[in-house]
Amino acid sequence: MDINWLVISFIAALIIGFGSIPKVVKIAIKKDLVAKPNHRTSHTGRVPNVGGISIFISFILAFLLASDFSIDNRMQFLIFTVLVLFFVGLYDDIMIISPRRKLLGELLGIAVMIFMGDFRLTCLHGFFGVHEITYFGSVLLTFFVTVVIINAINLIDGIDGLAAGVGMIISLFFGIYFYLTDNMQLAVVSFSLLGALVPFFIYNVFAKRCKIFMGDAGALVLGVVLAALTISFNEANISISPYHIVNAPMVSICILVLPMYDTIRVFTIRILQKKSPFSPDKNHLHHMFLALGFNHRQSTGILMAINVLYIGTGLLFQNAPRFFFFAAIFLSCVLWSEALRTLIKSRERVKESRCREESTSEIVDYKM
């Protein structure tokens, strides 16, 4: 395989995506498959929430077109896992299922990827002092990491373009890396995903007549593919190569920093408030930017830029001491998110003060 197949996979996904989204929107509106505004959402109007159909079709068809399964026969099991998670997410978008059943569906699909496709984390490269992992330990860790990544991607899908935008950045990074290291099948996966996300991002962020949301189907597909690529990225860096990443697990954290940190943060807040970690609220990072007066596009653009900055930081400081690296990344996330929270509270106090002053002024004017 050569670079031409990467171009073919990307362009094929683009064409299929741009061609399918208007049709998906038309059918979704006709069948009332829409997200209706409520106290938990930040959108207005009835918007189709089955954009995952287009993402799935574009990704799968482009991937099948450009793939050579004789190079890496594990890909058939990845496709099966993507298929399972797509239907789990689509069922949730249409019918709504309980979190337990949804998690069970995710685990069944992931099991195929792990046990039959052998997508496993077998080494932590000295992260927290751990190198090689036993088979049982690698299976448990891979299940945990995959579920966390899938649901972290799902949780950031709260404003226009954010999940897709972050997915585009990450898939582009992995696509370039796997191409440079001659892992062409994984590069095809990455560029097929990138090509599937670009049309959705454009329609989700900029379209007026054909606006569409990703839904759980799209988020679960995106999450499981990014999880598989992350696992493969860590495994590819066990052996030394010209493009060897010294501290692959820590760089992976930098690559996925936004969804991972946002998940940790909101779960911690909910637990401290004695709520279920899965109870919906508006404590996400993107909600904070909206509270500061930024619109969806601006908030998404800022968070995408932050993601790129962390990826660059991870690559630049990959030789730093592991514990120091981890602590510095986590602390930086805490600092800027807390700065946002402080700024929001400050703005709220100013608004309350102005309201009191206006109320007092109205009373005085009335008495006079």
N, C-alpha and C positions, 0 to 999 in steps of 0.2 A: 504493500500500500504506500501511496505517496500523498503529498499535500493536496493534490487534486481532489482526492476523496473527501478531505476535510471541507474544501470549498463546496463540493457537491452536496454534502450533508447539510451544511449551513444554508445554502441557497434553496435546497429542496424544502427544508423546514420553514424558511421564510415564505416561500410561495404558498405552501399548504396552509400556513398560518393566516396569511393575509386573505387567502381565498375562503377559508372556512369560518372565520370569526363572524362576518356579516350574516352567514347562513345560520350559525349557532344562535346569534342574537335574535334573529327573526323567529326561529322555532321556539326559543326560550320565552319570548314575550307572548307568543301564541298559546303556549302551554302553561303560562303563568309561573315559570321557573325563575322567579326574581327575588332579590333581597329587598325586603320592605324596611323603610326607616323605623328605628325605635330608639329608646334611651341609650342603648349600647353602641349604636352605630354613629359614624361621622359623615354619612352621606344623606342626600335628599333624593326623592324620586324612587321609582321602581326600576332597579337595574338587574339584568340577568346575572345570576351567580354561578353559571356553569361554564366559565371560561376554561376550566380544566379539560373540557372535552377537546377544544382546539389545541391546547398545549400537548395533551396526550397523543392525539392523532398526528400532529406535526412532528413531534419527537420520535415516535415509534416508526412512522413511515420513512422519515429521513434516515434514521439509524439503520433500518433494515436495508434500505437502498444502498448505503455506503459501507456496510459492514462485511467482513470476511470472517465467518465463524470458524474457519479452519485455523485462524491465527490464535483465537482465544474462545474456546467453546463455553466459557463461563458466562458469556453474554446472553445466552438463551435463558439462563436462570435469572439474570437481572431483568430481562424483558418480562418474564413471568411474574416476578415480584412487583414490578411497575404496574402490570396489568391488574394484579390483586388489589394493590393500594388505590389504583384509579377507581375501581368499582366500589371499594369501601367508601372512598371520599364522595363519589357521585351519589351513592345511596344516602349518605348523610346530607348531601346538598338537597336532595329531593324529598326524602322521607323523614330525615333526622333520626339518628340512632343514639343510644346511650353511650357515654364515654367508655364504659367497660367493653361493650360489643365492638366499638370502634377500635379500641386498643387490641382486642383479641384478633380482629382482622389484620391489623398492622403486624402483629407478632407472627401470624401464620405466613404472611407474605415474606417477612424478613427471614423466617426460618428457612425458606427455600433458597434465598440468596446466600445464607450462611452455610447451611449443611450441604447443599448440592452445588452451589456456585463457588463455595469456599472463599467468599469475601469475609475475611477475618482480620482483626488486629492481633498480630502475633508478637509484636515488639513495641515497647514504648520508648526506645532509644535513650534510656537512662532518665526519662522524665519521672521525677519523684523517686529516683534510684532504681527504677524498674527497667529491665531490658527484655529478655525473652519471657513469654507468658505460656503457661501450660495450655493444652487444648481446651479443657473445661473453662479455664479462666478467660481465654480469648473469646470463646463463644458467649459467655456472660457479658464481657465487656463490650463486644460488638453489638449484641442485642441492646444494651443500655445506651451506647453512643448513637446508634441508628435511631432509636425511638426518640431520644432527646433532640437530635438534629431535625427529624421530621416534624415534631411538635413545636420546636422553636421557630421553624420556618412558618408553620401554620399560625403561630401567635403574632408574628410581625405583619401578617397580611391584614392590616387594619386601616391603611390609607392607600390612596391610588398609587400604584407603581412600586411600592416599597419592596414587597417580597420578590416581585419579578426583577426589579432593578438590582437588588442584592444578588439574586440568582444569576443575573447576566454577568455581573462582575466576577463572581466566583467561578462560573462555568468558563468564562474567558481565560481566567488565570490557569485553571486546570487544563484547558485545551492547549494553551501555549506550552505549559510545562510538559504535558504528556507527548506533545509533538517533538519538543526538543530532546526528550529522553527516549524517543522512538517507541513509545507505547501507543501505537496508532489506533487500536480499537478503542482505548479509553479516550483518546483525542477525538475520535468520531462521536462518542457518547457526549462529550463536552460541547462540541460544536453543533451537534443536533439539538441539544438542549438550548444552547444560546440562540440558535435560529428559531426555535419554537417560542422563546420568551420575547424576542424583539417585537413581533407583531402584536402580541398580547399587551406588552408594555405601552405601545403607541395607542392602541385602542382604549386601554384602561385609563391612561393619563390624559390623552389629548382629544379623544373622540367625543362628540356630543350626541350624535344620532345612534351610534353603534357602541356606546359605552358598555363595558362588561367587567364583571369581577371574576377572580380566579376560582373562588369557592374551595371547599375542602379537597375536591378531586384534583385540582391543579396544585394546591399546596402540598398534598401528600405525594404526588408524583415528583414535584420539584424536590421535596425533602429527601425522599429515598434515593433519588439519583445523585444528589449532592452528598449524601451519606456514603454511597458506594464509591464515589470519586475521592472523597476524603480518606476513606479506608485504604483505597488503592494508592493514594499519594503517600500515606505513611508507610505502606509496605514497600513501595518502590524505592524509598530512601534507606532501606536497611543495608543495601549494598552500595558501595562507593561508585560514583559515576561523575562525569564532567559537570553535571548539574545537580550534584548531591546537596540536599538540604540537611544541614547538621542537626538541627533541632526540629524535626518534622512535626511532632505533636504540638509544640508551642506555636509553630508557624500556622498549623491547622487552626488553632484557637484564634489566632489573629485573623485568619481568613473568614472564620465564622463568628467573629467577635460580637457583631450586633445582635443577631438572633439569640446567641448563647447568653450574653450578658443580660439582655432584656428579659429572657425567661427566668434566669436566676433572680433578677431584681423583683419582678412582679410576683413571683412565687413567694419570695421572702416577705414582701409587704403584706400579701394576703394571709400568710401564716401568722405574722405578728398581729394582724387585725382579727385573728381567730376565725378566719374564713377558709373555705376550701381553696387549695392552690389552683383549682380549675374554675373557680367562680369568675365570671367576666367582670371587668372594670375598665377604667380609663387611666390606668397607671403606667401604660407603656411609654417608651421613649418617644414614639411618634405623637402620642397624645400631648406630651409636654411641649413639643414644638408648636402644635396646634394651639395650645393654651397661651403661648407667647405671641400669637397673632400671625404665625406663618400659615400659608395655605398648604394644601396637599402636595402640590408640585414642589414648592420650596422646601417643605419638610423632607420629602423623599430625596430631593437633590442634596440637601445637607447631610443626611444620613448615609447616602451612597458615597459622598466625598469622604466622610469619616471612615467608612469601610475600606476604601482605597488607601487612606492614610495608614490604617492599621496593618494592611497587607504589606505595604512598603516598609513599615517599621519592623514587622516580623522578619522580612527578608534581610533587611539591613543589619539587624542585631541578632541574627540567628546564632552567632557564636557566643553571645552573652551567657553568663551562668544561668542555669535553668530556673532555679528558684527566684533569683533576682528578676529574670525576664517575666516570669509568671506574675510575681507580685507587682511589678511596674505596670504591666498591662491592666491587671485587675484594678489597681489603685487609680490609674488614669481614668478608667471607665467610671469609677465611683465619684471621682472628683468632678468631672464635667457634667455627669447626670445630677449630682447634688447641687452644682452651681445653677443648673437649669431650674431645679425645684425651688431653690432659694429665690431666684429671680421671679418665678411665678408667684410665690407667696408675697414678695415685695410688691408686685403689680396689683395683687388682690387687696393688699392693705391700703394702697394708694386709692384704688377704686372705692373701697368702703369708706375711706376718709372723705372723698369727694361727695359720695352719696349722703353722708351725714351732714356735710356742710350745706349741700343743696336743700336737704330736708329742713335744716334749721333756718335757712334763708327764706324758704317758702312760708314757714310758720310765722316768722317775724313780719314778712310782707302782708300776711293775712291779718295779723293783729293790728297792723298800722292802717 
